[in-house]
């Protein structure tokens, strides 16, 4: 097996691990009755993992572009919701046997994004009515946003190999110390995946990033991360510009002739694209990247 094939297999294995970790965490935290998802390959979502399913109907599910709720999310690149899957006239019903067979009434599909491109899909199904399910949707979007960040790190291209000055690396680490750091890093990621409180989760993420720097030989103090490349649609830019002015979703919707729910949907997509935890952080990141004045 050549080097590229090995790297591809390793990437798929790590990608699946991240999905399994996120799905198990959401299910343990009570975010939904049935959580499932997977990566996009050849414009189709291949379900990688399922938590809470009763009949293994979802394990091998493959969702095509434009079909079902996930197919619509795949096409539009935005989170999608149906409050009563069985009678929803705005989605196709190609996957009724699998979804309804699990007793799912409310279904949410949230895409993972990288540079505006849909890379995967996370589904959250509820066997109860929408009013009972709605409070958990925020946790789902936050977790998928973090998953997008984690998947993006996996797919970052390797920099070309070149001589690096010794003083810029953490060169005093022995192999045994590096191995201990790797185990610590893995444990920290596991802990962070189960933390719901935003501030603590961000602090754990910062520590995780510093450990990753040490393991890779990168000193973040000497080599700061570059400003991320941001690609926003004209409508996303319009909405984020109003947020930058301190406008509420309702006022923004009125000014742009949109529904408030549409504004919220666009903002969720923007926050996922920018890996932002809040709307104000999204404004800050977009301005740093030159996407907003």
C-alpha positions as CSV (number, residue, x, y, z in Angstrom):
1,X,0.0,0.0,0.0
2,X,1.4,3.4,-1.0
3,X,1.8,6.4,1.3
4,X,-1.2,8.3,-0.1
5,X,-3.5,5.2,0.4
6,X,-2.3,4.8,4.0
7,X,-2.9,8.5,4.7
8,X,-6.4,8.2,3.2
9,X,-7.2,5.2,5.4
10,X,-5.9,6.9,8.5
11,X,-7.9,10.1,7.7
12,X,-11.1,8.1,7.3
13,X,-10.5,6.2,10.5
14,X,-9.9,9.4,12.5
15,X,-12.9,11.1,10.8
16,X,-15.1,8.2,11.9
17,X,-13.7,8.3,15.4
18,X,-14.6,12.0,15.7
19,X,-18.2,11.3,14.5
20,X,-18.6,8.4,16.9
21,X,-17.3,10.6,19.8
22,X,-19.6,13.5,18.9
23,X,-22.7,11.2,18.5
24,X,-22.1,9.3,21.7
25,X,-21.6,12.6,23.6
26,X,-24.8,14.1,22.3
27,X,-26.8,11.0,23.1
28,X,-25.3,10.7,26.6
29,X,-26.2,14.4,27.3
30,X,-29.8,13.8,26.3
31,X,-29.7,16.0,23.2
32,X,-31.9,13.5,21.3
33,X,-33.4,10.1,21.3
34,X,-31.5,8.9,18.2
35,X,-28.3,10.6,17.0
36,X,-26.6,9.5,13.8
37,X,-24.4,11.0,11.1
38,X,-21.4,10.6,8.8
39,X,-19.2,12.1,6.1
40,X,-20.1,13.3,2.6
41,X,-18.7,11.2,-0.2
42,X,-19.6,11.6,-3.9
43,X,-22.4,14.1,-2.9
44,X,-24.0,11.5,-0.6
45,X,-24.1,11.3,3.2
46,X,-22.9,7.9,4.4
47,X,-24.0,7.2,8.0
48,X,-20.9,6.3,10.0
49,X,-22.4,5.8,13.5
50,X,-25.7,5.6,15.4
51,X,-26.6,6.1,19.0
52,X,-30.0,5.3,20.4
53,X,-31.3,3.4,17.4
54,X,-33.4,0.4,18.2
55,X,-33.4,-1.7,15.0
56,X,-30.2,-1.0,13.1
57,X,-32.2,0.6,10.3
58,X,-30.0,3.6,10.1
59,X,-26.5,1.9,10.3
60,X,-26.0,1.6,6.5
61,X,-28.2,4.6,5.4
62,X,-26.9,6.6,2.4
63,X,-28.6,9.9,1.8
64,X,-28.5,11.5,-1.7
65,X,-28.5,15.2,-2.5
66,X,-32.0,16.6,-2.5
67,X,-33.6,13.6,-0.9
68,X,-35.1,13.7,2.6
69,X,-34.3,16.3,5.2
70,X,-30.5,15.6,5.1
71,X,-30.5,15.8,1.3
72,X,-32.0,19.3,1.6
73,X,-29.4,20.3,4.2
74,X,-26.7,18.9,1.9
75,X,-28.0,21.0,-1.0
76,X,-28.5,24.2,0.9
77,X,-25.6,23.9,3.3
78,X,-27.8,25.0,6.3
79,X,-29.4,23.3,9.3
80,X,-32.8,21.8,8.5
81,X,-35.7,20.9,10.8
82,X,-39.0,19.1,10.4
83,X,-41.4,19.2,13.3
84,X,-43.4,16.2,12.1
85,X,-41.4,14.0,9.8
86,X,-44.2,11.7,8.8
87,X,-46.5,14.4,7.3
88,X,-44.0,17.1,6.2
89,X,-44.9,18.1,2.7
90,X,-41.7,20.0,2.1
91,X,-39.3,17.0,2.1
92,X,-39.2,13.9,0.0
93,X,-39.9,10.7,1.9
94,X,-37.4,8.3,0.4
95,X,-36.2,7.2,3.9
96,X,-39.5,6.9,5.7
97,X,-38.9,3.2,6.4
98,X,-35.7,4.0,8.3
99,X,-36.8,7.2,10.0
100,X,-40.3,6.3,10.9
101,X,-39.2,2.8,11.8
102,X,-37.3,4.3,14.7
103,X,-40.3,6.2,15.9
104,X,-38.8,9.5,15.0
105,X,-41.2,12.4,14.9
106,X,-38.9,15.5,15.1
107,X,-35.7,15.4,12.9
108,X,-32.9,17.9,12.7
109,X,-30.1,17.7,10.2
110,X,-27.0,20.0,10.7
111,X,-24.2,19.9,8.2
112,X,-20.5,20.1,9.1
113,X,-18.8,22.7,7.0
114,X,-15.3,23.6,5.8
115,X,-14.9,26.8,3.9
116,X,-18.6,26.8,3.0
117,X,-18.5,23.2,1.7
118,X,-20.6,20.5,3.4
119,X,-18.3,17.8,4.6
120,X,-20.6,15.7,6.7
121,X,-24.1,15.6,8.4
122,X,-25.3,15.1,11.9
123,X,-28.9,14.1,12.6
124,X,-30.8,14.4,15.8
125,X,-34.1,12.5,16.1
126,X,-36.8,12.9,18.8
127,X,-39.6,10.4,19.5
128,X,-41.5,13.2,21.3
129,X,-43.2,16.3,20.0
130,X,-41.4,19.5,19.0
131,X,-42.2,21.5,22.1
132,X,-40.5,18.8,24.2
133,X,-37.6,18.5,21.8
134,X,-36.8,22.2,21.0
135,X,-34.7,23.0,24.1
136,X,-32.0,20.5,23.0
137,X,-31.4,21.9,19.5
138,X,-28.9,24.5,20.6
139,X,-26.6,21.9,22.1
140,X,-26.7,20.0,18.7
141,X,-25.7,23.1,16.7
142,X,-22.8,23.9,19.1
143,X,-21.5,20.4,19.0
144,X,-21.6,20.2,15.2
145,X,-19.8,23.5,15.1
146,X,-17.0,22.1,17.2
147,X,-17.0,18.9,15.0
148,X,-16.5,21.1,11.9
149,X,-13.5,22.6,13.5
150,X,-12.1,19.2,14.5
151,X,-12.6,17.8,11.0
152,X,-11.0,20.9,9.5
153,X,-7.9,20.4,11.5
154,X,-7.6,16.8,10.2
155,X,-7.7,18.0,6.6
156,X,-5.2,20.8,6.9
157,X,-2.5,20.3,4.3
158,X,0.9,19.4,5.6
159,X,3.4,22.2,5.2
160,X,6.4,21.4,3.0
161,X,9.3,20.0,4.9
162,X,12.1,22.4,5.4
163,X,14.8,23.0,8.0
164,X,13.5,24.6,11.1
165,X,15.6,26.5,13.6
166,X,16.2,24.4,16.7
167,X,15.3,27.2,19.1
168,X,11.8,27.5,17.6
169,X,10.9,23.9,18.5
170,X,10.2,22.2,21.8
171,X,13.3,20.1,21.2
172,X,13.9,19.1,24.8
173,X,11.1,16.6,24.9
174,X,12.1,12.9,25.1
175,X,10.1,10.2,23.3
176,X,8.6,9.0,26.6
177,X,7.5,12.5,27.4
178,X,5.9,12.9,24.0
179,X,4.0,9.6,24.4
180,X,2.7,10.8,27.8
181,X,1.6,14.1,26.2
182,X,-0.2,12.2,23.5
183,X,-2.2,10.2,26.1
184,X,-2.9,13.4,28.0
185,X,-4.1,15.0,24.7
186,X,-6.4,12.1,23.9
187,X,-7.9,12.2,27.5
188,X,-8.4,16.0,27.3
189,X,-10.3,15.6,24.0
190,X,-12.6,13.0,25.6
191,X,-13.3,15.3,28.6
192,X,-13.9,18.3,26.4
193,X,-16.5,16.5,24.3
194,X,-18.7,16.0,27.3
195,X,-18.6,19.5,28.6
196,X,-21.6,21.7,27.9
197,X,-20.7,25.0,29.6
198,X,-19.3,27.3,26.9
199,X,-16.5,29.1,28.8
200,X,-15.1,25.9,30.3
201,X,-15.3,24.2,26.9
202,X,-13.4,27.0,25.3
203,X,-10.7,26.9,28.0
204,X,-10.3,23.2,27.5
205,X,-10.1,23.7,23.7
206,X,-7.3,26.3,24.2
207,X,-5.3,23.9,26.4
208,X,-5.9,21.2,23.8
209,X,-4.5,23.5,21.1
210,X,-1.4,24.2,23.1
211,X,-0.8,20.5,23.6
212,X,-1.3,19.9,19.9
213,X,1.3,22.6,19.2
214,X,3.8,20.9,21.6
215,X,3.2,17.5,20.0
216,X,3.7,18.9,16.5
217,X,6.8,20.9,17.5
218,X,5.0,24.1,16.8
219,X,5.5,27.1,19.1
220,X,2.3,29.2,18.9
221,X,4.0,32.2,20.5
222,X,6.5,32.4,17.7
223,X,4.2,31.2,14.9
224,X,0.7,32.6,15.5
225,X,-2.2,31.0,13.6
226,X,-3.0,32.8,10.3
227,X,-6.3,34.6,9.9
228,X,-8.8,32.0,8.6
229,X,-10.1,32.2,5.0
230,X,-13.7,33.3,5.1
231,X,-16.2,32.8,2.3
232,X,-19.7,34.3,3.1
233,X,-22.6,34.6,0.7
234,X,-24.0,38.0,0.0
235,X,-27.0,37.3,2.2
236,X,-24.9,36.0,5.0
237,X,-22.8,39.2,4.8
238,X,-25.9,41.3,4.9
239,X,-27.2,39.6,8.0
240,X,-23.8,39.6,9.8
241,X,-23.5,43.3,9.0
242,X,-26.7,44.1,10.8
243,X,-25.6,41.9,13.8
244,X,-22.4,44.1,13.8
245,X,-24.6,47.1,14.3
246,X,-26.1,45.4,17.4
247,X,-29.5,44.7,15.8
248,X,-31.7,41.9,17.0
249,X,-32.8,39.0,14.8
250,X,-36.3,40.4,14.7
251,X,-35.1,43.9,13.6
252,X,-32.7,42.4,11.0
253,X,-35.5,40.2,9.6
254,X,-37.8,43.3,9.3
255,X,-35.1,45.3,7.6
256,X,-34.2,42.6,5.1
257,X,-37.8,41.4,4.5
258,X,-37.1,37.9,5.9
259,X,-38.6,35.7,8.6
260,X,-36.8,35.8,11.9
261,X,-36.3,32.0,11.7
262,X,-34.5,32.5,8.4
263,X,-32.2,35.0,9.9
264,X,-31.4,32.6,12.7
265,X,-30.7,29.8,10.2
266,X,-28.3,32.0,8.3
267,X,-26.6,33.0,11.5
268,X,-26.2,29.4,12.6
269,X,-24.5,28.7,9.2
270,X,-22.2,31.7,9.5
271,X,-21.2,30.6,13.0
272,X,-20.4,27.1,11.8
273,X,-18.4,28.5,8.9
274,X,-16.4,30.8,11.2
275,X,-16.1,28.3,14.1
276,X,-17.6,31.0,16.3
277,X,-19.2,30.4,19.6
278,X,-21.4,33.5,19.6
279,X,-22.8,35.9,17.0
280,X,-20.5,38.6,18.3
281,X,-17.5,36.3,17.9
282,X,-18.6,35.7,14.4
283,X,-18.5,39.4,13.7
284,X,-15.0,39.7,15.1
285,X,-13.7,36.7,13.1
286,X,-15.3,38.0,9.9
287,X,-13.8,41.5,10.4
288,X,-10.3,40.0,11.1
289,X,-10.6,38.1,7.9
290,X,-11.7,41.1,5.9
291,X,-15.2,39.7,5.2
292,X,-16.8,42.7,7.0
293,X,-15.9,46.4,7.1
